[in-house]
Amino acid sequence: MSRLALSTLTLSHFRSHKRAVLDLDPRPMAIFGPNGAGKTNLLEAVSLLSPGRGLRRAAADDLTRRPEALGWKITAVLQSLHQTHELETWADAGSPRQLRIDGKAAPQVALGRIARILWLVPAMDRLWIEGAEGRRRFLDRATLSFEPSHADAVLTYEKAMRERNRLLKDMVRDPHWYTALEAQMADAGAQIHANRTHAIAELTAAQDAATTAFPTAILALTASEPMPDDLRAALATNRARDMSAGRTLIGPHRADLDAIFADKGVAAKDCSTGEQKALLISLILANARALARDFGAPPILLLDEVAAHLDATRRAALYDEICSLGAQAFMTGTGPELFGELGDRAQFAEVTDVAGASTVTRKEKP
């Protein structure tokens, strides 16, 4: 069976961990300990082995251990399909994050070609009831898992849009200043929209094909103004209105992700807290199933405090699906009893705070 799994993970001066070393096998990893001990910091370290700023979206300087502030480093050995890669990512004090893959400097997008990492954290529990920005970010993470070049399209679009918005705020009316920027936005925007549409189709197909204990979501990409077929022409036509607003009012940056609880026909924003959480878990599992088929191995999953919000039946169902999928999942909880249903199917670690530093200790099954 093809695998995507870490075999070692080492943290140096990362968040609350002065030094932590984990030897791992492909089974799920259950991490338990009191609140504030440093469990989520381990998951954040793994998330930085994928493109982007990780599950907390933190700046590089914010990741270093205090009070030393010497910088930080994460090293790992990754089994990706039938290849083994040595990964190193770090930031010296006051410097941007750097990356080496197999000893060679590499851009972050290169991580997307060898690894797929998905996460679900408590901050996402309000996804369906807060602003569209969080839902776009959630969709873009899913989209990036299917198409690593999506990150480049988003960066190109956002950079060009920032420049265009600056011109709008400065009341620049000469069309020659806008032409090249709008062309870049149109090309990148069309790719973004196509990538997102493809990701929604992948998630929908994966949900439809699965037998699961979690609810199915009907997904749709929406916006206050639909994405125009010819974004370049629409941006040119819209300049006067955009100038009045001081920003660009049409394009993929205005998109939203709508979800409906399929069995009830109720919008996700109107569901109970438990139902909203179940929908999120369902989408993460659907994303994982789709990637297992398309990438050739299930992704690494990071599930922070997920067990605390599930009853025993749903908890057992989640663990069964993860194990059936064959995914290496890193899961956190306050106590080992939350992972009892895993038994021998998982590996366990306890995180404690000793004299102001997080300590990680491997444990036998609870």
NORLIN-V646886 format. One record per backbone hydrogen bond with DSSP energy under -0.5 kcal/mol. NH is the residue of the N-H (numbers start at 1). CO is the residue of the C=O. E is the energy in kcal/mol with one decimal. If there is no record, write none. Layout:
nh,co,e
NH,CO,E
NH,CO,E
This chain:
nh,co,e
3,81,-0.7
5,79,-2.1
7,77,-2.7
8,77,-0.9
9,22,-1.9
10,75,-2.8
11,20,-2.7
12,73,-2.4
13,18,-2.4
14,17,-1.7
15,13,-0.6
15,63,-3.3
17,14,-2.7
18,16,-0.7
20,11,-2.0
22,9,-2.8
24,7,-2.8
24,22,-0.6
28,345,-0.7
29,329,-3.6
30,28,-0.5
30,347,-3.1
31,29,-0.6
31,331,-3.6
32,30,-0.5
32,349,-2.5
33,333,-1.2
37,34,-1.7
42,38,-0.9
42,39,-1.0
43,39,-1.2
44,40,-2.7
45,41,-2.0
46,42,-1.8
47,43,-2.4
48,44,-1.2
49,46,-2.0
50,47,-1.1
57,54,-1.0
58,53,-1.0
62,59,-1.0
63,60,-1.4
64,61,-0.8
65,13,-1.9
69,65,-2.8
72,91,-2.0
73,12,-1.9
74,89,-2.9
75,10,-2.3
76,87,-2.3
77,8,-1.5
78,76,-0.5
78,85,-3.1
79,5,-3.3
80,78,-0.8
80,83,-2.9
81,3,-2.8
81,79,-0.6
83,80,-2.1
85,78,-2.9
87,76,-3.1
87,85,-0.6
88,100,-2.3
89,74,-2.6
90,98,-1.6
91,72,-2.0
93,70,-0.8
95,92,-2.5
98,90,-3.2
100,88,-2.8
101,104,-2.7
102,86,-3.4
104,101,-1.5
106,99,-1.9
110,107,-1.5
111,108,-1.9
112,108,-0.6
112,109,-0.7
113,110,-1.0
114,110,-0.6
114,111,-1.0
115,111,-1.9
118,300,-2.5
120,302,-2.7
124,121,-2.4
125,122,-2.0
126,123,-0.6
127,124,-2.0
129,126,-1.2
130,126,-1.3
134,131,-0.7
135,131,-0.8
136,132,-2.6
137,133,-2.3
138,134,-2.3
139,135,-2.6
140,136,-2.9
141,137,-2.1
142,138,-1.9
143,139,-2.9
144,140,-2.8
145,141,-1.5
146,142,-1.0
146,143,-0.8
147,143,-2.6
150,147,-2.4
151,148,-1.2
153,149,-1.7
154,150,-2.4
155,151,-2.4
156,152,-2.5
157,153,-2.4
158,154,-2.8
159,155,-2.3
160,156,-2.1
161,157,-2.5
162,158,-2.3
163,159,-1.7
164,160,-2.3
165,161,-3.0
166,162,-1.9
167,163,-1.9
168,164,-2.4
169,165,-2.5
170,166,-1.8
171,168,-1.3
172,167,-2.4
177,174,-1.5
178,175,-1.1
179,175,-1.5
180,176,-0.5
182,178,-2.9
183,179,-1.8
184,180,-2.1
185,181,-2.5
186,182,-2.3
187,183,-2.3
188,184,-2.6
189,185,-2.8
190,186,-2.2
191,187,-1.6
192,188,-2.6
193,189,-2.5
194,190,-2.3
195,191,-2.7
196,192,-2.7
197,193,-2.4
198,194,-2.2
199,195,-2.4
200,196,-2.3
201,197,-2.0
202,198,-2.3
203,199,-2.6
204,200,-2.5
205,201,-2.4
206,202,-2.2
207,203,-2.1
208,204,-2.5
209,205,-1.7
210,206,-0.5
210,207,-1.0
212,210,-0.6
218,260,-2.6
219,217,-0.7
220,258,-1.9
222,220,-0.6
222,256,-2.8
224,254,-0.6
231,229,-0.6
234,230,-2.1
235,231,-2.7
236,232,-1.8
237,233,-2.5
238,234,-1.8
239,236,-1.0
242,238,-2.8
243,239,-2.7
244,240,-1.7
245,241,-1.6
246,242,-2.1
247,242,-1.4
254,251,-1.9
255,252,-1.4
256,222,-3.3
258,220,-3.0
258,256,-0.6
260,218,-1.6
261,266,-3.4
262,216,-2.5
262,260,-0.9
264,261,-0.8
265,261,-2.2
266,261,-1.1
268,259,-3.0
270,267,-1.8
271,268,-1.4
276,272,-2.5
277,273,-2.1
278,274,-2.2
279,275,-2.2
280,276,-1.8
281,277,-2.4
282,278,-2.4
283,279,-2.2
284,280,-2.3
285,281,-2.6
286,282,-2.4
287,283,-2.7
288,284,-2.2
289,285,-2.5
290,286,-2.5
291,287,-2.2
292,288,-2.3
293,289,-1.3
294,290,-2.6
295,291,-2.9
296,291,-1.0
297,291,-0.6
300,116,-2.5
301,328,-1.8
302,118,-2.1
303,301,-0.5
303,330,-2.9
304,120,-2.4
304,302,-0.6
305,303,-0.6
307,332,-0.6
309,306,-1.0
310,307,-1.6
315,311,-2.8
316,312,-2.4
317,313,-2.1
318,314,-2.5
319,315,-2.4
320,316,-2.4
321,317,-2.2
322,318,-2.4
323,319,-2.5
324,320,-2.6
325,321,-2.2
326,322,-1.3
327,322,-1.7
328,4,-0.5
329,327,-0.9
330,301,-3.3
331,29,-2.9
331,329,-0.6
332,303,-1.7
333,31,-1.7
338,335,-1.4
339,336,-2.0
340,337,-1.1
342,339,-1.8
343,339,-0.7
343,340,-0.7
345,342,-2.2
346,343,-1.1
347,28,-2.8
348,363,-0.7
349,30,-2.3
350,361,-2.9
351,32,-2.6
352,359,-2.3
354,352,-0.6
354,357,-3.0
355,353,-0.5
357,354,-1.2
358,16,-2.5
359,352,-3.1
361,350,-2.7
363,348,-2.2
